[in-house]
Amino acid sequence: VLAALTPLTIFLFACITAVAVFSYLYQARSSYMIHSLPVCRESLFITHVLSGILFLTIPQVVAFLAGIFVCFLQRMTQLEYLLHWLILSTGMVVFAFALAVFTVMITGNIIAAPVFYIAVNFLFMACRNAISGIIELFSYGVRSDTLEFGSFLSPFFRLNQIFPDYYYSIYYGFAYGNESLNFSLSEAYHCVGGYCIAILPLLLLAFFLYRHKPLETAGDVVTIPFLRPLLRWIVTFCVGSFLAVTAIRMLHSDETVPASLPLFLILLSIGSVLVFFLSEMLMQKKFMIFKKHLFVECGVFVSLSLLFAISADLNLFGVETRIPAESDIEAVYLDGEYSITVRTEDFSKVLDIHQGLIDSKEEIERYTRKYGMTERNMHLTLRYVLKNGRTLTRFYQIPIEDYYLDKEDFVCRKLMELFNTPDYYLCYHFTDAYESVTLISGSLDQYMDDFPYTKTIGLDSEQCQQLMEAFKQDVAEGNYQICNYRTDGDYSNLSLTLSYRVPVGASYPIYLDTAQITDSDNMQTTSINLDDSCVHTLEMLVQLGLLS
């Protein structure tokens, strides 16, 4: 029962139920007949809404009571988790039905009703994706998947996000008790509770529309006159932008090079005009819809869409140049050739690097246009976590050529100096508690050109300790570098693997985040690729008789 009652199931049956109880609104004959009866519209509306809610909630109550009976038979006592399930599921069902009733009232077409219901659930996401897609094309360092805000305005999407967490919270708590509760239900209650607050306003608005609904609108795609132009504009902007962005990405596959603004404006104009008149044809259910005022309206709206794209290209919204204040930053994460959790004292360095990347936009883009993606490009991801709970993420393709590394004032050199900080190397390989590491075992892998191609030598804890101290010395002297882009670097075929334990509470960087050691019996493993510059580690391998 828990697994079957997903948001998809709930919203599907809520839509079907709402369409069924108000089905007489979709045919003129049925509508006139029902409203000719000596029953006021208030009574009809309340009766239909209550019957729909009871139809959707009674099966859940029955499943809840059956679950209690099964628990008694199996001698299970964690009944509170069944109650959590009932409360959350009932809240979702009633909200989904209220939203469906409101959607039913804005159309008089039985086919349009479920289409509008889906559209309402994804309306905000569609508009946001259209906006962020255009911004991504023309804003340096910005990706559309990082502009995620207001997800709660797309109810189905948001509830589908939290469903796995609250489902497993209930499942594990029900099966194993409170001690095995791995997920919190608080987010689910906050989310569902917020949507439950909207139930009464949705039903009141639906009742207002129902009470003033003209009977002759039965069969119309949109029954509210002022919504028709609004619907045209939304559909035109979302679909037209989607078609233009998709086409420009197919024609311009290299994401590292800025898209052509003139080509995009042409594609956006063509797509918007086609979608505008096609949506009007669907609403009027005929082909001959071409009138002077529609051409004027289309021209004005397309002009506004083009103006938005030009504004994004000129960075008038300030998206690509946005840098948070140091006082507003809670944490900073970098990911290039390896992941870094930036120390508080280095926040100013990161901000300086970020500003340098923005200032070097033209030079970096000029390099990318000329050479494209090469092996000497670093994919840099920069993520700020702000004190207000929000995040800011940027993505950059940075050329790490000798020419740029030798320029003292260029951002590439500053970035590599930060990545080559000894403390970050040791945190990456041995967590931030690298001074308290207990080495257990290890191995040395040597790769050869002939069979058996790989030679592996086992290491005991004492050998691992000696090698780690030598490695620390190489890191401190700058001999070891993960990000070694110098063309004259000679690389060896050695890989050192060390297994170790660290105290509980130690943390280590992962992709754009930090993970903590929570198990006292933890065992971590790290692999270190050794090149010829790691002189101290190589000398120790020779002294231990592991390398000639």
Secondary structure, 3 states (H helix, E strand, C coil): CCCCCCHHHHHHHHHHHHHHHCHHHHCHHHHHHHHCCCCCHHHHHHHHHHHHHHHHHHHHHHHHHHHHHHHHHHCCCCCHHHHHHHHHHHHHHHHHHHHHHHHHHCCCCCCHHHHHHHHHHHHHHHHHHHHHHHHHHHCCCCCHHHCCCCHHHCHHHHHHHHHHHHHHHHHHHHHHCHHHCCCCCHHHHHHHHHHHHCHHHHHHHHHHHHHCCCHHHCCCCCCCCCHHHHHHHHHHHHHHHHHHHHHHHHHCCCCCCCCCHHHHHHHHHHHHHHHHHHHHHHHHCCCCCCCHHHHHHHHHHHHHHHHHHHHHHCCCCCCCCCCCCHHHEEEEEEECCCEEECCHHHHHHHHHHHHHHHHCHHHHHHHHHHHCCCCCEEEEEEEEEECCCCEEEEEEEEECCHHHHCCCCCHHHHHHHHHCCHHHHHHHHHCCCHHHCEEEEEEEEEECCCCCCEEEEEECHHHHHHHHHHHHHHHHCCCCCCCCCCCCCCCCCEEEEEEEECCCCCEEEECCEEEECCCCCCCEEEEEEECCCCHHHHHHHHHCCCCC
